[in-house]
Amino acid sequence: ILNVEQSPQSLHVQEGDSTNFTCSFPSSNFYALHWYRWETAKSPEALFVMTLNGDEKKKGRISATLNTKEGYSYLYIKGSQPEDSATYLCAFHTFSGNTGKLIFGQGTTLQVKP
Amino acid sequence: NAGVTQTPKFQVLKTGQSMTLQCAQDMNHEYMSWYRQDPGMGLRLIHYSVGAGITDQGEVPNGYNVSRSTTEDFPLRLLSAAPSQTSVYFCASRPAPRRPSGYTFGSGTRLTVV
């Protein structure tokens, strides 16, 4: 059983605060690490896919880092806005033979208060 | 550009009934998968396919069948519905197994088994 853990489970911040979440994953059979944003009543949308140790990705005020040797990734949101309120999912992308699969964490739910 | 289309959006079944959840994508993606989403459990992989004619089991395959006769379609069959299968089901696709690209998700099917 592959364990993908996200912390915290939920987070309430004020508009303008910066925040970060953690995703922990197995350090073996690593292929990629995905981050998704999931707004209520919508479908998850891909934010980042990272493959190399030390990778950093950025999209606007959101950025992510990757450490494959110790098995963790951080997602940062700078200057949170109410529209950032969503659940943020990470997914461990592993490969075995010719097939690969994504195993999701339970998500971190962010609520940004105006 | 429809992306990933799931039907139906909502369904109520009686215990023991069978049904098929439909999933179609028009992006020529090789990789398709089915997830279920339950409170506190995150997204759990049911079945996936790396191309037409090839399917494999995920984390929670029991009670579900899949087939992939074409690149576009990946239906999920519930053989004999049980209350434990009450969940929200998401179909997702990616371009290819060995490309570390993000998923495109369908809008989900909310299934209730009474």
Interface residues (C-beta under 8 A of the other chain):
Chain A: I1 Y31 A32 H34 Y36 K42 S43 P44 E45 A46 L47 F48 V49 T51 L89 A91 H93 F95 N98 T99 G100 K101 L102 I103 F104 G105 Q106 G107
Chain B: Y31 S33 Y35 G40 M41 G42 L43 R44 L45 Y48 V50 D56 G58 E59 F90 P97 R98 P100 S101 G102 Y103 T104 F105 G106 S107 G108
